[in-house]
Amino acid sequence: MKIFKLNILILFLSASVTLTAQFKAGAFVSLGVNPIEQPVFVSSGIYASAQYKFISVDYAFDFNINHRDIRAFNAIKTSVNYETDINNSYLKAGVMYMYKPSTELISEQNIAIQIDYLIKKWEFRLGNNFRAYKFKNGVEDIVNTENETIIWEKPNIMYMIRYYFLESSNKWNIYLSATNFDWFIIEQEVNPFINAGGYYKNNENGLKLFMDLNYQAAGFNNIRVNYFGFFVRTGFIWEVK
């Protein structure tokens, strides 16, 4: 409940600055397959952000469509960022929080700091996340955890290298990325995956259509890299002018 109250507060704050800030809203659908969620998983969500001068606030929700008997709510992500242009290059630095009810027994929470730098056709994103697993109420006695209800992992490096095949001024573009995180996924440092995608944006009405395809591997430091799964996400983001 605390998570939902926090994000309701963010919604009100975002709405309060809409009259003087740049506001974006969107929706998306994801579909994928992996050995855990069979035969396929389908989810949908919403995204919104508000920017006032150099400060931006954004959030995104992800909901299950076909596995609602397991869990109806997948994840929520929110961040506060500082954005600016330096010598015709884009720089973004911020703090991100993500909450995921991973299983019936535990929930996952991530706090991360990130820096995003875009220069010409290259985009580089580097960060560090701090992940904690929390046992849900009533589980402590079952798993005999005594008083330790929160388990912290060691800090984990987040990274992304992306190449855009066309200039950023184009209405449409395609890109290829190597990364270890996505909107609602943060893998370990040794578990990178491949991301390919593209978008089309209409500068007149502020509408942007996008699609991402992600190929996930089971590990990088193993004897071989095993296939784990893939998922595709498509949707739109509308910039209110």
QUIMO-V878620 format. One record per backbone hydrogen bond with DSSP energy under -0.5 kcal/mol. CO is the residue of the C=O (numbers start at 0). NH is the residue of the N-H. Records with the same first field share a line. If there is no record, write none. Layout:
CO=NH + NH
This chain:
0=4
1=5
2=6
3=7
4=8
5=9
6=10
7=11
8=12
9=13
10=14
11=15
12=16
13=16
14=17
16=19 + 20
21=50
22=239
23=48
24=237
25=46
26=235
27=44
28=233
29=42
30=231
31=40
32=229
35=37
36=33
40=31
41=64 + 65
42=29
43=62
44=27
45=60
46=25
47=58
48=23
49=56
50=21
51=54
53=82
54=51
55=80
56=49
57=78
58=47
59=76
60=45
61=73 + 74
62=43
66=69 + 70
71=63
74=61
75=98
76=59
77=96
78=57
79=94
80=55
81=92
83=90
85=88
88=85
89=117
90=83
91=115
92=81
93=113
94=79
95=111
96=77
97=109
98=75
99=101 + 107
104=135
105=102
106=133
107=99
108=131
109=97
110=129
111=95
112=127
113=93
114=125
115=91
116=118 + 123
117=89
118=121
120=163
121=118
122=161
123=116
124=159
125=114
126=157
127=112
128=130 + 155
129=110
130=152
131=108
132=150
133=106
135=138
138=142
139=143 + 144
144=147
146=148
148=134
149=151
150=132
155=128
157=126
158=179
159=124
160=177
161=122
162=175
166=169
170=200
172=198
173=164
174=196
175=162
176=194
177=160
178=192
179=186
184=181
187=190
189=219
192=178
193=214
194=176
195=212
196=174
197=210
198=172
199=208
200=202
201=205 + 206
205=238
206=201
207=236
208=199
209=234
210=197
211=232
212=195
213=215 + 230
214=193
215=227 + 228
223=225
225=217
227=34
228=215
229=32
230=213
231=30
232=211
233=28
234=209
235=26
236=207 + 238
237=24 + 239
239=22
